[in-house]
Amino acid sequence: MADFEINDEALVAYLDGELDAARAAAVEAWYDASEENRKRLGEVYYILYVHDRINDASGIDVEQALRRCRERLHDRARRAMWRRGLARFSAAAIVVVLLAGGWSLSSSVARLTRPVTICTELGERSQAVLPDGTKVWLNSSSRVEYAASFFSRKRRVTMDGEAYFEVAHDKRAPFVVSTGGLDIRVLGTRFNVHNDPERNSVTTVLLEGSVEAASRGRTRNTALLHPSQQLVFDTQTENMLLTDIPSAERSINWIHGRFSFEHSTFEEIVRELTRYYNVDIRFQDDGLRQMRFSGDFQVEDGIYHIMSVLQLTYKFNYRIVGNDIEIYTNTDL
């Protein structure tokens, strides 16, 4: 941090979501320090935004345009001349883009340091479409967050919980999901990610396309996934386990309101029921925790119906204590 200089390159990196938390906080403190700083960040954002949108419309090389813009940004004495040149160069395209999007410099600058967050509570599921057209489904008690500068050259989101992504293809702008010390990088694909802090794991299942996963910690491990493969990343050891799973589509049954369990322990099943129905389920007999079950349920079946079906497999009984459920061994069987 001692050698971190807030210059135009740092501002571009901030808007691209490339800075770590400490450097991003330094840029945000710098932004709040003066009106001149706020104006400066707004100018950089304006250049990134406009040139990206012009590129979408006319195929202009964004990298070349940005290099040209950065060179001109360093020459403050010629800024007025550059602005006139930019206006002559792309006035029609800018008018179309900005009017169509309802964009204004003042309102965009105000949003620069505010991330956009989509979240669900216990028992909820949600679907959203990101600014680039990527579709996201959030499972219960999950969160997806992306920078207000998402229109920049790199598309990056952070997440907790479980989410399924159908990523809009853009070969010029890779899509990155960051969660639990893992970066999952894609161009256009369908995949499911589940960050489970209780199990210290991030599980990625690829349904279509290809993704590359890279740890951000000490080891910098990487793995390339192909369709119908699953990667389990241990957030403590940073170990990666890549396996083939023919039933990959079952990993997203939850977006259709279905539970899918394959040789799951009773403890894992109870954890899912707790997440969906927002009820505390406690084991009075730890011997029940590791019993295994395979099968599907509909969320709309309700927890008591599901418990009754599970009783056909497990020798247990349960009682309702307030809003909670206690599970214990049925000694009568």
N, C-alpha and C positions, 0 to 999 in steps of 0.2 A: 504493500500500500504506500510505502514511503516514496517510491519512484513513480507513482501513478499520476499522470498529468491529464487534466481535463481539457482536451483539445478537440478538434473536429473529428479525428479518428475515434476518440473515446466516445463522443456523442453518437456517432454512427453505430459503434458497437453496442451502446446502450439501447438504441432504438431497435437494433437487430436482436436484442435479448441475449447477447454474447457475454455480458459481464457477470462476474460472480456477485453474490449478495452484498459484499462489502464495497466493491467498486460501484455497483448500482446505487447503493445508499449514498456514496460520496457524490455521484452525479446529481441525485435528487436534492441533496443539501445545497449543492452549488446552484441548482435551478431555483431553489427557494430564496437564495441570498440576495438577488437583485433583479430588477426589471430587465436590465441589459442581458443577463444570463437567460432569463425566460424567453426573451426575444430571439437570442442566438439559437437556443434549442429548437424554437419554432421554425427558424429559417432552415435548419438542417432537416427537420421533419418534413417541411414543405418540399424541399428538393427531392428527398427520398420518395415521398408519396407521389408527387407529380410525375417524376420520371418513371416510376413503376407503372403508373396508370397509362402513361403515354406508350410505354413499351407494350402493354397489353393490347393497345389499340392499333399500333403500327409496326411492331416488331423491331423497335430500336434497341440496340445493345445496351442494357442497363448498366453493366459493369463499366463500359467505356464512358457512358454518360455520367456515372458517379465519379469516375476519376477526373473527368473534365470539370465537374462541379466542385470537387474538393480543391483542385488547383485554383480555381477562381475564388473559392471561399477564403483562401489564404491571402489573396490580394484584395484587401478591404478598399483600397483607393479606387479600384476599378469596379466596385460592386454595382454602382448605379448603371454603368455601361453594360455590365453583364446581365442585369435584370432586363434592360431594354432588349438585349440580344435574345435572351430566353423568351421574352414575350413575342418577338418577331418569329422565333424558331417554332414555337408551339402554341400560339395563342388560341387557335381554333380548338385544338385537342384539349387544352386546359379548361376552356370554357365548357366544353361538352362534359368532361369528367367531373368538374367541380359542381356544375349545376345539377347533373344527374345524381350525384351523391349527396347533395345538400351540404357540401363541405365549406367550412370557413376557417381561416387561420386562427382566429381567437378561440373558437370553441375547441379546435383540435389541440392547441397548445395546452388548454386547461385540462385535457384528458391524457396528456402524455405520460404522467406518472401514476395514472390510475389503472391498475389491471382490471380486466373483465373476468368475473368469477361466475361460474354456473355450478350450483350445488344441489344436492338432494338430502333430505332428512331421512331418519330411520323409517323404513316402510314405504318410501317413495321411489319412483323411477322417473326419468325425464329424458327428453330428446331435444337436441339443439342443432342448429346449422351455424358453423363458424363463418367468418367473413369471406373465406376463400371457397366456400361451398362444401367443405368437409362436414359430414354428418357424424354426430356423436350421440351415443346413448349412455346415460349414467345409471348405474345400479344404485341400490339403496345406500345412503350415508356415504356419498362420493362427491368429489369436487374436481372440476377442470378449470384452469385459469390460463389466460393468455394476455399478452401485452396489448395495450391500446394501439401500438404500432404494428399490429399483425399484418398489415398490408405490405410490410417491408419485404426484403428479399428472402428472409428465413422465417419459416412458420414454426413457431415453438410453443408448446403448451406444457404446463405442469399439471400433475393430477395426483389425487389420493383416492383410495377405494378401488372401484372397478368401472371400466368404461370400454365400450366397443366403438371403433372408429372405421368409417368408410372415407378414406382420404381422397380428396379431389387431386387428380394427377396434375403436376406442374414440375417438369424436369429442371426448370431454372430455380425452383424454390423447394428444397427438401423440407419435409414435415418431421418435426422432432417432438417426441413425447418424453418428458423428464419425470421420473418418479423413483423414489427409494434408492437414489444413487445410481440409477441406470438411465441411459439415453437410448431411445428406440427411434431409429432414423429410417424414413421411408420416402418414396416418391409418390406412389399411388397404390393403395392396397386396402385390404380388409383384415383387421386384427382386433383381438381382445386383450386387455391388460388388467390384471388384478394385483394391486399392491395390498398385501395383507400383513400389517405390522405385528399382529399376534403370532404369526408364524415366521416373521422375519424373511418374507419372500415376496418377490414380484414375478408373477406368472404371465407370460405372453404366449398367446395362441394365434398362429397365422392361418387365415382361411384362404387368402388369395394374394398374389403378388410376391414381394420379398421385403424383408426388413433386416436391418443390421442393429444389433444391440451392443452397447459399449458401457462398461462400468466407469464411473467418474472418480473412483477412489484410488487406492494405492496400486492395485494390480493392473488396471486398464485392460481388463479382459474384454474380448469381443466375440460375437457369435453371429453367423448369418443364418436366418431362418428361411425355409422354403414352405410352401403350402402343406397343411396337415402336420406341422411340427409345433412342439411346445418347448419353450425355454423357461426354466425355473431358476431365478437368480436369488442367491442367499445374500440378504442385505448386510449381514454381519461378516461372513467370511469372503464375500464377493465371488464365491464359486458359481459356476454356471452348469446346468444340466439340460442338454438338448435331447429330446426324444421325439419319435414319430407317434402321432395319435390319429388313427383313421377316423375317429368320431369328433373331429375338430369342430364341426358345426354345433355340436351339443354345448360347446362352451358359451354360446350366445343364446341359449334357450331362455335365459332370464329376460331378454328384451321383449319376449313374447309372453312374459308372465308365468314362466315355468321354472320349477326347480329341477335340476338334473344331477343325480348322484351316481357315481360309478365307484363301487367298492369304497365308499366313504365311511369314516368312523362315525359313531353316534355323536361324538363330541363335535366333529366338523359339521354334521347336520344340524345340531342344536345351535351352533354359531350362526349358520345361515338363517334359521328360523328366528333367532333373536334379532338379526339385522332387518328382516322383512316385517316382522310383526311387532317390533318395539316392545318386547316383553322379556323379562329376565327369567331364564330357565336354569335351574340349579340341579346338579347331580347330588343325591344323598348317598349314592353308592358309586365310588370311582371305578369299580369293576365294569360298569356299563359303558364307560367312555370309549373303549377301543373296539367295541362290537361294530361290525361292518354291514353296510346296506347298499343296494343298488336299486334305482327306480326313479320315476319322474312324478312330480306333483304340479298342480296348478296353484298359483298364489291364491286365487279366489276360492280354493277348497277350504281355506281357513285352517288355523293352527290345530284346532281340536280334532278335525277330521284327519289331518296328517298324523297327529299323535296316535289316533286310533289305528291307522294303517300300520304304523311302526310297531304297535303292540303285537301285531300278528307275527312279527319277526323276532322282536326282543321280548325277553321275560322281564317286563317292567310294568310299573303302574305309576300314576302321577296324581298329584293333588294341586288344586288351585289355592294359593295363599295370597289374598289381595289381588294385585295385578300380576303376580308372579306364578311360575309353575315349578314344582319340585318333583324330580324323578327319583324313584326308588325301586329296588328289586321286588318283584311280586313273588313272595314266598309260597303262595297258594298253588303255583303252577309246578 
